[in-house]
Amino acid sequence: MRTSDFDVLDHVNNARSLEAVEDELVRCLPGRVPLRARIEYRGTLERGDEVALASTVDREGDDDVLTVW
């Protein structure tokens, strides 16, 4: 993480968290373009927190749905 990734309260900027989700999209569904995103921030990430990222891809009708947690 870079110093610029943190706000004045030393929390990770939400845009930086979204970048991790975008990277996971490219990894799991290469060449696909998302049509929409729903993001639920369940808490803050602070400097020094350990973070693990996991994901699944499910089919809903004609859509592939990437879930990241």
SEBASE-494466 format. One record per atom (N, C-alpha, C): residue number from 1; residue in three letters; chain; x, z, y. Coordinates in nm, 4 decimals. Example, Ala and Ser with C-alpha at 12.3 -4.5 7.8 and 13.67 -1.06 7.14 Angstrom:
<r n="1" res="ala" chain="A" east="1.3190" up="0.7800" north="-0.5690"/>
<r n="1" res="ala" chain="A" east="1.2300" up="0.7800" north="-0.4500"/>
<r n="1" res="ala" chain="A" east="1.3200" up="0.7800" north="-0.3300"/>
<r n="2" res="ser" chain="A" east="1.2850" up="0.7080" north="-0.2250"/>
<r n="2" res="ser" chain="A" east="1.3670" up="0.7140" north="-0.1060"/>
<r n="2" res="ser" chain="A" east="1.2900" up="0.7870" north="0.0030"/>
***
This chain:
<r n="1" res="met" chain="A" east="0.0840" up="0.0000" north="-0.1169"/>
<r n="1" res="met" chain="A" east="0.0000" up="0.0000" north="0.0000"/>
<r n="1" res="met" chain="A" east="0.0892" up="0.0000" north="0.1242"/>
<r n="2" res="arg" chain="A" east="0.0376" up="-0.0635" north="0.2267"/>
<r n="2" res="arg" chain="A" east="0.1094" up="-0.0680" north="0.3534"/>
<r n="2" res="arg" chain="A" east="0.0491" up="0.0337" north="0.4492"/>
<r n="3" res="thr" chain="A" east="0.1253" up="0.0730" north="0.5479"/>
<r n="3" res="thr" chain="A" east="0.0758" up="0.1664" north="0.6487"/>
<r n="3" res="thr" chain="A" east="-0.0512" up="0.1137" north="0.7136"/>
<r n="4" res="ser" chain="A" east="-0.0587" up="-0.0170" north="0.7359"/>
<r n="4" res="ser" chain="A" east="-0.1762" up="-0.0765" north="0.8009"/>
<r n="4" res="ser" chain="A" east="-0.3009" up="-0.0742" north="0.7121"/>
<r n="5" res="asp" chain="A" east="-0.2873" up="-0.0385" north="0.5845"/>
<r n="5" res="asp" chain="A" east="-0.4017" up="-0.0309" north="0.4943"/>
<r n="5" res="asp" chain="A" east="-0.4820" up="0.0978" north="0.5135"/>
<r n="6" res="phe" chain="A" east="-0.4321" up="0.1894" north="0.5955"/>
<r n="6" res="phe" chain="A" east="-0.4957" up="0.3193" north="0.6146"/>
<r n="6" res="phe" chain="A" east="-0.5529" up="0.3322" north="0.7551"/>
<r n="7" res="asp" chain="A" east="-0.6672" up="0.4039" north="0.7652"/>
<r n="7" res="asp" chain="A" east="-0.7262" up="0.4281" north="0.8968"/>
<r n="7" res="asp" chain="A" east="-0.6669" up="0.5557" north="0.9568"/>
<r n="8" res="val" chain="A" east="-0.7195" up="0.5973" north="1.0716"/>
<r n="8" res="val" chain="A" east="-0.6642" up="0.7135" north="1.1418"/>
<r n="8" res="val" chain="A" east="-0.6854" up="0.8437" north="1.0649"/>
<r n="9" res="leu" chain="A" east="-0.7787" up="0.8467" north="0.9694"/>
<r n="9" res="leu" chain="A" east="-0.8015" up="0.9659" north="0.8876"/>
<r n="9" res="leu" chain="A" east="-0.7222" up="0.9610" north="0.7566"/>
<r n="10" res="asp" chain="A" east="-0.6350" up="0.8600" north="0.7450"/>
<r n="10" res="asp" chain="A" east="-0.5496" up="0.8408" north="0.6271"/>
<r n="10" res="asp" chain="A" east="-0.6292" up="0.7994" north="0.5031"/>
<r n="11" res="his" chain="A" east="-0.7425" up="0.7331" north="0.5246"/>
<r n="11" res="his" chain="A" east="-0.8217" up="0.6758" north="0.4155"/>
<r n="11" res="his" chain="A" east="-0.7884" up="0.5277" north="0.4042"/>
<r n="12" res="val" chain="A" east="-0.8000" up="0.4731" north="0.2832"/>
<r n="12" res="val" chain="A" east="-0.7792" up="0.3298" north="0.2650"/>
<r n="12" res="val" chain="A" east="-0.8930" up="0.2545" north="0.3337"/>
<r n="13" res="asn" chain="A" east="-0.8583" up="0.1551" north="0.4114"/>
<r n="13" res="asn" chain="A" east="-0.9552" up="0.0708" north="0.4794"/>
<r n="13" res="asn" chain="A" east="-1.0397" up="-0.0007" north="0.3745"/>
<r n="14" res="asn" chain="A" east="-1.1735" up="-0.0037" north="0.3925"/>
<r n="14" res="asn" chain="A" east="-1.2635" up="-0.0664" north="0.2947"/>
<r n="14" res="asn" chain="A" east="-1.2300" up="-0.2126" north="0.2681"/>
<r n="15" res="ala" chain="A" east="-1.1795" up="-0.2823" north="0.3685"/>
<r n="15" res="ala" chain="A" east="-1.1425" up="-0.4231" north="0.3483"/>
<r n="15" res="ala" chain="A" east="-1.0309" up="-0.4347" north="0.2455"/>
<r n="16" res="arg" chain="A" east="-0.9410" up="-0.3390" north="0.2406"/>
<r n="16" res="arg" chain="A" east="-0.8327" up="-0.3409" north="0.1423"/>
<r n="16" res="arg" chain="A" east="-0.8877" up="-0.3196" north="0.0019"/>
<r n="17" res="ser" chain="A" east="-0.9894" up="-0.2349" north="-0.0105"/>
<r n="17" res="ser" chain="A" east="-1.0532" up="-0.2143" north="-0.1416"/>
<r n="17" res="ser" chain="A" east="-1.1187" up="-0.3434" north="-0.1886"/>
<r n="18" res="leu" chain="A" east="-1.1818" up="-0.4159" north="-0.0986"/>
<r n="18" res="leu" chain="A" east="-1.2455" up="-0.5421" north="-0.1331"/>
<r n="18" res="leu" chain="A" east="-1.1429" up="-0.6451" north="-0.1798"/>
<r n="19" res="glu" chain="A" east="-1.0239" up="-0.6425" north="-0.1246"/>
<r n="19" res="glu" chain="A" east="-0.9194" up="-0.7365" north="-0.1684"/>
<r n="19" res="glu" chain="A" east="-0.8884" up="-0.7186" north="-0.3163"/>
<r n="20" res="ala" chain="A" east="-0.8906" up="-0.5954" north="-0.3656"/>
<r n="20" res="ala" chain="A" east="-0.8666" up="-0.5709" north="-0.5079"/>
<r n="20" res="ala" chain="A" east="-0.9767" up="-0.6342" north="-0.5927"/>
<r n="21" res="val" chain="A" east="-1.1002" up="-0.6281" north="-0.5441"/>
<r n="21" res="val" chain="A" east="-1.2125" up="-0.6905" north="-0.6151"/>
<r n="21" res="val" chain="A" east="-1.1973" up="-0.8430" north="-0.6133"/>
<r n="22" res="glu" chain="A" east="-1.1577" up="-0.8980" north="-0.5006"/>
<r n="22" res="glu" chain="A" east="-1.1356" up="-1.0428" north="-0.4922"/>
<r n="22" res="glu" chain="A" east="-1.0264" up="-1.0869" north="-0.5891"/>
<r n="23" res="asp" chain="A" east="-0.9189" up="-1.0103" north="-0.6000"/>
<r n="23" res="asp" chain="A" east="-0.8119" up="-1.0418" north="-0.6952"/>
<r n="23" res="asp" chain="A" east="-0.8642" up="-1.0402" north="-0.8378"/>
<r n="24" res="glu" chain="A" east="-0.9525" up="-0.9460" north="-0.8686"/>
<r n="24" res="glu" chain="A" east="-1.0101" up="-0.9363" north="-1.0029"/>
<r n="24" res="glu" chain="A" east="-1.1012" up="-1.0562" north="-1.0310"/>
<r n="25" res="leu" chain="A" east="-1.1727" up="-1.1033" north="-0.9306"/>
<r n="25" res="leu" chain="A" east="-1.2571" up="-1.2223" north="-0.9451"/>
<r n="25" res="leu" chain="A" east="-1.1726" up="-1.3429" north="-0.9838"/>
<r n="26" res="val" chain="A" east="-1.0619" up="-1.3619" north="-0.9163"/>
<r n="26" res="val" chain="A" east="-0.9726" up="-1.4741" north="-0.9453"/>
<r n="26" res="val" chain="A" east="-0.9164" up="-1.4613" north="-1.0871"/>
<r n="27" res="arg" chain="A" east="-0.8841" up="-1.3396" north="-1.1280"/>
<r n="27" res="arg" chain="A" east="-0.8280" up="-1.3177" north="-1.2607"/>
<r n="27" res="arg" chain="A" east="-0.9311" up="-1.3439" north="-1.3705"/>
<r n="28" res="cys" chain="A" east="-1.0541" up="-1.2940" north="-1.3514"/>
<r n="28" res="cys" chain="A" east="-1.1568" up="-1.3020" north="-1.4563"/>
<r n="28" res="cys" chain="A" east="-1.2350" up="-1.4330" north="-1.4573"/>
<r n="29" res="leu" chain="A" east="-1.2554" up="-1.4899" north="-1.3401"/>
<r n="29" res="leu" chain="A" east="-1.3355" up="-1.6127" north="-1.3295"/>
<r n="29" res="leu" chain="A" east="-1.2620" up="-1.7138" north="-1.2424"/>
<r n="30" res="pro" chain="A" east="-1.1488" up="-1.7651" north="-1.2907"/>
<r n="30" res="pro" chain="A" east="-1.0695" up="-1.8567" north="-1.2085"/>
<r n="30" res="pro" chain="A" east="-1.1489" up="-1.9809" north="-1.1681"/>
<r n="31" res="gly" chain="A" east="-1.1311" up="-2.0212" north="-1.0437"/>
<r n="31" res="gly" chain="A" east="-1.1967" up="-2.1402" north="-0.9931"/>
<r n="31" res="gly" chain="A" east="-1.3406" up="-2.1203" north="-0.9494"/>
<r n="32" res="arg" chain="A" east="-1.3931" up="-2.0011" north="-0.9676"/>
<r n="32" res="arg" chain="A" east="-1.5325" up="-1.9729" north="-0.9295"/>
<r n="32" res="arg" chain="A" east="-1.5377" up="-1.9203" north="-0.7867"/>
<r n="33" res="val" chain="A" east="-1.6486" up="-1.9469" north="-0.7202"/>
<r n="33" res="val" chain="A" east="-1.6706" up="-1.8994" north="-0.5834"/>
<r n="33" res="val" chain="A" east="-1.7902" up="-1.8051" north="-0.5866"/>
<r n="34" res="pro" chain="A" east="-1.7749" up="-1.6829" north="-0.5353"/>
<r n="34" res="pro" chain="A" east="-1.8881" up="-1.5899" north="-0.5397"/>
<r n="34" res="pro" chain="A" east="-2.0007" up="-1.6338" north="-0.4463"/>
<r n="35" res="leu" chain="A" east="-2.1239" up="-1.6130" north="-0.4902"/>
<r n="35" res="leu" chain="A" east="-2.2403" up="-1.6444" north="-0.4078"/>
<r n="35" res="leu" chain="A" east="-2.2850" up="-1.5234" north="-0.3271"/>
<r n="36" res="arg" chain="A" east="-2.2611" up="-1.4045" north="-0.3803"/>
<r n="36" res="arg" chain="A" east="-2.2977" up="-1.2818" north="-0.3102"/>
<r n="36" res="arg" chain="A" east="-2.2170" up="-1.1657" north="-0.3681"/>
<r n="37" res="ala" chain="A" east="-2.2125" up="-1.0574" north="-0.2930"/>
<r n="37" res="ala" chain="A" east="-2.1430" up="-0.9371" north="-0.3387"/>
<r n="37" res="ala" chain="A" east="-2.2237" up="-0.8153" north="-0.2982"/>
<r n="38" res="arg" chain="A" east="-2.2277" up="-0.7181" north="-0.3853"/>
<r n="38" res="arg" chain="A" east="-2.2883" up="-0.5888" north="-0.3526"/>
<r n="38" res="arg" chain="A" east="-2.1811" up="-0.4838" north="-0.3788"/>
<r n="39" res="ile" chain="A" east="-2.1503" up="-0.4073" north="-0.2771"/>
<r n="39" res="ile" chain="A" east="-2.0431" up="-0.3088" north="-0.2879"/>
<r n="39" res="ile" chain="A" east="-2.0995" up="-0.1711" north="-0.2586"/>
<r n="40" res="glu" chain="A" east="-2.0703" up="-0.0772" north="-0.3460"/>
<r n="40" res="glu" chain="A" east="-2.1102" up="0.0605" north="-0.3268"/>
<r n="40" res="glu" chain="A" east="-1.9828" up="0.1441" north="-0.3182"/>
<r n="41" res="tyr" chain="A" east="-1.9542" up="0.1923" north="-0.1997"/>
<r n="41" res="tyr" chain="A" east="-1.8389" up="0.2806" north="-0.1824"/>
<r n="41" res="tyr" chain="A" east="-1.8837" up="0.4215" north="-0.2158"/>
<r n="42" res="arg" chain="A" east="-1.8289" up="0.4771" north="-0.3193"/>
<r n="42" res="arg" chain="A" east="-1.8737" up="0.6083" north="-0.3668"/>
<r n="42" res="arg" chain="A" east="-1.7887" up="0.7229" north="-0.3167"/>
<r n="43" res="gly" chain="A" east="-1.6887" up="0.6933" north="-0.2411"/>
<r n="43" res="gly" chain="A" east="-1.6032" up="0.7978" north="-0.1863"/>
<r n="43" res="gly" chain="A" east="-1.4842" up="0.7341" north="-0.1172"/>
<r n="44" res="thr" chain="A" east="-1.4033" up="0.8165" north="-0.0596"/>
<r n="44" res="thr" chain="A" east="-1.2866" up="0.7656" north="0.0115"/>
<r n="44" res="thr" chain="A" east="-1.1659" up="0.7597" north="-0.0813"/>
<r n="45" res="leu" chain="A" east="-1.0775" up="0.6682" north="-0.0516"/>
<r n="45" res="leu" chain="A" east="-0.9467" up="0.6633" north="-0.1159"/>
<r n="45" res="leu" chain="A" east="-0.8464" up="0.7101" north="-0.0122"/>
<r n="46" res="glu" chain="A" east="-0.7645" up="0.8043" north="-0.0499"/>
<r n="46" res="glu" chain="A" east="-0.6670" up="0.8597" north="0.0427"/>
<r n="46" res="glu" chain="A" east="-0.5258" up="0.8313" north="-0.0055"/>
<r n="47" res="arg" chain="A" east="-0.4331" up="0.8384" north="0.0857"/>
<r n="47" res="arg" chain="A" east="-0.2923" up="0.8168" north="0.0532"/>
<r n="47" res="arg" chain="A" east="-0.2528" up="0.9075" north="-0.0635"/>
<r n="48" res="gly" chain="A" east="-0.1923" up="0.8501" north="-0.1640"/>
<r n="48" res="gly" chain="A" east="-0.1468" up="0.9274" north="-0.2793"/>
<r n="48" res="gly" chain="A" east="-0.2465" up="0.9332" north="-0.3946"/>
<r n="49" res="asp" chain="A" east="-0.3723" up="0.8905" north="-0.3733"/>
<r n="49" res="asp" chain="A" east="-0.4705" up="0.8894" north="-0.4821"/>
<r n="49" res="asp" chain="A" east="-0.4292" up="0.7886" north="-0.5885"/>
<r n="50" res="glu" chain="A" east="-0.4524" up="0.8250" north="-0.7139"/>
<r n="50" res="glu" chain="A" east="-0.4319" up="0.7295" north="-0.8222"/>
<r n="50" res="glu" chain="A" east="-0.5601" up="0.6484" north="-0.8381"/>
<r n="51" res="val" chain="A" east="-0.5450" up="0.5178" north="-0.8544"/>
<r n="51" res="val" chain="A" east="-0.6599" up="0.4287" north="-0.8642"/>
<r n="51" res="val" chain="A" east="-0.6446" up="0.3423" north="-0.9884"/>
<r n="52" res="ala" chain="A" east="-0.7514" up="0.3339" north="-1.0657"/>
<r n="52" res="ala" chain="A" east="-0.7558" up="0.2448" north="-1.1816"/>
<r n="52" res="ala" chain="A" east="-0.8701" up="0.1473" north="-1.1599"/>
<r n="53" res="leu" chain="A" east="-0.8486" up="0.0229" north="-1.1949"/>
<r n="53" res="leu" chain="A" east="-0.9489" up="-0.0812" north="-1.1765"/>
<r n="53" res="leu" chain="A" east="-0.9850" up="-0.1368" north="-1.3136"/>
<r n="54" res="ala" chain="A" east="-1.1153" up="-0.1463" north="-1.3407"/>
<r n="54" res="ala" chain="A" east="-1.1636" up="-0.2050" north="-1.4657"/>
<r n="54" res="ala" chain="A" east="-1.2767" up="-0.3006" north="-1.4315"/>
<r n="55" res="ser" chain="A" east="-1.3018" up="-0.3970" north="-1.5204"/>
<r n="55" res="ser" chain="A" east="-1.4079" up="-0.4936" north="-1.4911"/>
<r n="55" res="ser" chain="A" east="-1.4660" up="-0.5499" north="-1.6196"/>
<r n="56" res="thr" chain="A" east="-1.5879" up="-0.6041" north="-1.6048"/>
<r n="56" res="thr" chain="A" east="-1.6540" up="-0.6773" north="-1.7127"/>
<r n="56" res="thr" chain="A" east="-1.7194" up="-0.8006" north="-1.6525"/>
<r n="57" res="val" chain="A" east="-1.7380" up="-0.9013" north="-1.7337"/>
<r n="57" res="val" chain="A" east="-1.8108" up="-1.0209" north="-1.6929"/>
<r n="57" res="val" chain="A" east="-1.9308" up="-1.0327" north="-1.7864"/>
<r n="58" res="asp" chain="A" east="-2.0501" up="-1.0378" north="-1.7264"/>
<r n="58" res="asp" chain="A" east="-2.1737" up="-1.0500" north="-1.8024"/>
<r n="58" res="asp" chain="A" east="-2.2481" up="-1.1749" north="-1.7573"/>
<r n="59" res="arg" chain="A" east="-2.3324" up="-1.2237" north="-1.8440"/>
<r n="59" res="arg" chain="A" east="-2.4144" up="-1.3413" north="-1.8121"/>
<r n="59" res="arg" chain="A" east="-2.5552" up="-1.2936" north="-1.7779"/>
<r n="60" res="glu" chain="A" east="-2.6066" up="-1.3350" north="-1.6626"/>
<r n="60" res="glu" chain="A" east="-2.7449" up="-1.3066" north="-1.6235"/>
<r n="60" res="glu" chain="A" east="-2.8105" up="-1.4387" north="-1.5872"/>
<r n="61" res="gly" chain="A" east="-2.8881" up="-1.4924" north="-1.6795"/>
<r n="61" res="gly" chain="A" east="-2.9476" up="-1.6246" north="-1.6579"/>
<r n="61" res="gly" chain="A" east="-2.8382" up="-1.7289" north="-1.6510"/>
<r n="62" res="asp" chain="A" east="-2.8327" up="-1.8011" north="-1.5406"/>
<r n="62" res="asp" chain="A" east="-2.7295" up="-1.9038" north="-1.5207"/>
<r n="62" res="asp" chain="A" east="-2.6070" up="-1.8498" north="-1.4492"/>
<r n="63" res="asp" chain="A" east="-2.6057" up="-1.7204" north="-1.4190"/>
<r n="63" res="asp" chain="A" east="-2.4974" up="-1.6620" north="-1.3387"/>
<r n="63" res="asp" chain="A" east="-2.4025" up="-1.5792" north="-1.4231"/>
<r n="64" res="asp" chain="A" east="-2.2749" up="-1.5835" north="-1.3870"/>
<r n="64" res="asp" chain="A" east="-2.1770" up="-1.4898" north="-1.4393"/>
<r n="64" res="asp" chain="A" east="-2.1683" up="-1.3755" north="-1.3394"/>
<r n="65" res="val" chain="A" east="-2.1755" up="-1.2527" north="-1.3871"/>
<r n="65" res="val" chain="A" east="-2.1729" up="-1.1360" north="-1.3004"/>
<r n="65" res="val" chain="A" east="-2.0475" up="-1.0560" north="-1.3306"/>
<r n="66" res="leu" chain="A" east="-1.9638" up="-1.0404" north="-1.2291"/>
<r n="66" res="leu" chain="A" east="-1.8424" up="-0.9597" north="-1.2422"/>
<r n="66" res="leu" chain="A" east="-1.8731" up="-0.8203" north="-1.1894"/>
<r n="67" res="thr" chain="A" east="-1.8548" up="-0.7217" north="-1.2733"/>
<r n="67" res="thr" chain="A" east="-1.8723" up="-0.5811" north="-1.2330"/>
<r n="67" res="thr" chain="A" east="-1.7353" up="-0.5164" north="-1.2341"/>
<r n="68" res="val" chain="A" east="-1.6990" up="-0.4565" north="-1.1225"/>
<r n="68" res="val" chain="A" east="-1.5681" up="-0.3910" north="-1.1098"/>
<r n="68" res="val" chain="A" east="-1.5919" up="-0.2461" north="-1.0756"/>
<r n="69" res="trp" chain="A" east="-1.5211" up="-0.1594" north="-1.1435"/>
<r n="69" res="trp" chain="A" east="-1.5290" up="-0.0169" north="-1.1122"/>
<r n="69" res="trp" chain="A" east="-1.3943" up="0.0457" north="-1.1218"/>
***
